[in-house]
Amino acid sequence: MAQDLQNIESIFDFFYLDNPKIKSFYAQLNGLGALNSLKSTSQIGDTRKMEATVGIPTVTGGKMANDHSVNTTSEHLYDGIPTMPREMINRLDELGFISRELNQDMLGNLVLLSGKLGIIDIGVSKELLGPALNLHIKDLEKDNKTKKAAAELKKNKEDIVTFCKAIPFGLEAKVLVKNGETDSDGVGIADEVWMTLNRDEMVGSPHDINFKHGEYLAGEWYVLGVLDALPYDGFTFNSDQNEFREGIGMLIKLMKEFVGRPESAYGITPIAIFRVLKPRN
């Protein structure tokens, strides 16, 4: 069995997969569709020579021979879906669709980035917001200098909690990509790439991520996705407004500033997040 194994240099350990996009890309690359199953058929032929003694009365004796062939067919069915993500990534890379550069020229295109992966489960955090604000208010009330701020926060606490609980929070994620620059102290500077994750596309349970890792996961992670937002790319357009539309616009701006992508960060729609596993040798 060992001699039949492929020479595998690495394995992708997928953390997140946008399966609808992966199926769509895979189908466009092969022109047939997405995989459901793989069928492997092997056939082994065995030919043997059969001999029998023939007696010919009063004259002589002899032998008669004939070939006997036996064919054995073996079939194996495999789940083909897990093979699609890596095959898709490799094929897109071969065709030149994937860039490893992070700049404005890549806007609207596929990029493969590597760096430090951070994830915050805001959906869980919002359930704890009320008790957390109560503790914060008590801390503010201990100092005369912050008692006024405590009273203001206490007055607006209910509205803040209601506002936060009404927002359909998901998983907020970001990857810090080194850009080769350093600050005055010689510390490397990284670009922040912000994204949100769909819980249904997570490989495994997302609930224990922060309990295990805190905000940032250990090791180096890769993110494949479409770069679709640039730092400080706020867009405005003057059009006829009414009070209702202005109110909606202000609400959207408030939500983005409160829990959305930071102005200084890039934005990406992730397709796959993974780390690379390599053999010992």
N, C-alpha and C positions, 0 to 999 in steps of 0.2 A: 504493500500500500504506500509506503514512504516514497518509493521511486516515482509514483504517479502524481505526487503533490506538486502544485505549481511553485515556482520560485517567487514567493510573495515578500516584497520588501517592506510593506507597511499595510496597516489596516486603519480605516477611518472609524473612529468611535463617535457616532452621530449623537448630538445633544438636542438638536432641533431640526425638523424637516417640514418644509411647506409642501406637502404631498401633492395637492392640486397643481401647483406650478411645476413641480418636478415631472409629473405625468405629462403636462402640456409640453414642456421643453423636450422631453424624451420622444414624444410622438412626432414633434416637428423635425427632430434630428433624423429619425429613421423612416419617416413617411408612412409608417404602418399603424402605430398606436402605442399605448402603454402596455407593459408586460403584466400578465396575470400569473402565468406559470411557464416553466421550462421543462421540456421532455428530452431525456437522454436515452438513446437506444443503442445497444451494442449487440453484435451477433458473433458467435463463436462457432466455427465449423470444425468437425472432427471426422476424418475419413479413415476407415479401417478396412484392411483386406481380409476377407473371410475365405477360407479354403476348406474343401471337403474331398475325401477320398472316393473315387469312383471305380467300381469293379466292372471289368468287361470280361464276361465269361469266356474261358478257353483261349483267349487271345492274349490279353495283356492287362495291366492295371494302370490307372492314371489319376490325376487330380484335377478338380474344377475350381476356379477362383472367381470371386466377384467383389467389387468395392461397395462398402456400406457407409453411407454418409449420414451424420447426425448434426443438425444445426440447432444451437441453443440461443434463444433471443432473450435479452434482459432489458427491461425498461425501468427508468427512474423518473419520477415527477418531482420537480422542485418549485418552491415558491419563488417566482422571479422578481417580485416587488422589491426585496431588499437589495437587489443588484443594480437597480435603476439609478439611485443617487450618485454612486461613484462613477458608473459608466457615463452618466450625463455630464458630470464635472469634467472627466477626462476628455470627452468628445468636444465639449464647448471650449476647453483649453486648447485642444489640437487645432480647432478651426479659428482660433484667435478672438473669440468672443469675450474672454475674461482678461481683465487688466489687473495688475497689482499696484497701480498708481492711484493715489488719492488726491485728486485735484478737480477743478471745475470742468476740465475737458471730458471727464468721465461721467458727467451728469447724465442720467438716463441710461447708463450702461452697466454691465455686470462687472463687479470688482470682487477680488478675493483678498481679504485683509487678514493679518495675523497680529495678535497682541494680547493684552490682558482683558479678560471678559468680566464685566460686572453686571449683576442682576439684582433687582429689588422687586419683591412681590408686594406692590402697593395695594393690591386687592386685600391682602391680609392686614396690612398696616392701617388701612382706613377704619377697620373694625376696632382698632385699639386707639384711634385718634382721641375719642372722648376722654378716656381715663388718662391718656398721656397729657392732654391739655390741662386736666385737673391738677396733675402733679406739677406741671410747669407753672401754673397759676400760684400754687402754694409756695413754690420757690421764689417767685417774683414778690409775693406778699411779705417775705421775710426781710426784705431790704426796703428801706424808706424811699430810696431812689427809684425803685421799680414798682412801687405800689400803684402808681397811676396807670402804668402799662398793664398791671395785673387786673385792675378794675375794668379797663377797656377790653381786654381779652375775655374776661368773664362775661361781660355784657354781650359780646358777639360770638361767644363760643357755640351756642346752639345753631346759629346760622352757618358757621364754619363747618360744623360737623354734618349738618344737613346737606350743604353744598358738596362736600367731599363724598358723602355716601351716594349722592345722585349721579356722580361721574362714573361711567363704566370702565373702571380701571382694569388694566391687564397686568402683564409683566413688563416692567421697564428694564431695558438692557442697554449696555454700551460697550464698545471695545476701544481700548486705548492703543493707538497705533503710533509707534515711535517715528518721528519725522527727521531724525538725524541732527536736530538742533539741541543746544544745551543752554541753560540759563547762566547767570553770572557766577553761580556756585559750581558749575560743571555738571549739574543734574540734567539728565535727558528730558526733553520736552516731547510730549505726545499729543496727537490730535484725537479729539473725542468724536466718536461716531455713534449716534444715538439711534435706538430702534425700540419697537414694541414687539412682543412675542404673543402668539396665540397659544393658549394653554392646551388646546386640542392637538397641536402639532409638536408638543414636547415629547421626547423619547424618555419615558419614565415620569415619576411624580415630581412636580415643581415645588411641592409644599415644604420640603426640607432643605432647599437650597441655601437659604440664608442661615438656617440653624447649623448647617455643616460648614459653610465657607465664610459667612459674613456677607459683605457686599461684593467682594471679588473672588472669583474662582481661581484655584491654584493652577499653575502651568500656562502653557501657550495654547491659544485657541484660534481657530480659523473661522471666518464668517464670509460666506458667499451670498451676495445679494445685489440688488439694483440701487445704485447711488442716486437718491432723488431729492436731496436737500443740501444746500451749501451754507456755511456760516454767514450770518448777517445778511440773509437774503430776503428780508422782509419786503413784501410787495404791497403796494397800495394803488388804488384806482379810484379816481373821483367820479362818482355817479350820483344820481338822485337818490336821496335817502329819506326815510321817515323814522319816527321815533322807535317803532318796533324793530326795523332793520338795524338801526344804530345800536339798540339794546342788545340784539343778537350778536352783532359784531364785537361789542365790548365784552360780552360774555365769552366768546371764543378766544379773544385776546387774553382775557383773564385766565382761562383754563390753560392756555399754552404757557403763559408765564408762570403759572402756579405748579403745574405737573407735566408740562410738555417739554419739547426739545429746547435745550439752552440755545441762546442766540449764537454762541461761539462754536457750536457743534455741527458736524455734518449729520445728515440723516440717511438711513439706509432701510430698505425693505428686505429683510433676511429671507433667504431661500434654504440655506443649510448652515448649521453651526456644528463644528466637529473638532476633535483633536486627533493627532496622528500617533498611532501606536506602532512601535518598531520592534523587531526581534532583538534578542540580546546580542547577537553577533552581527 
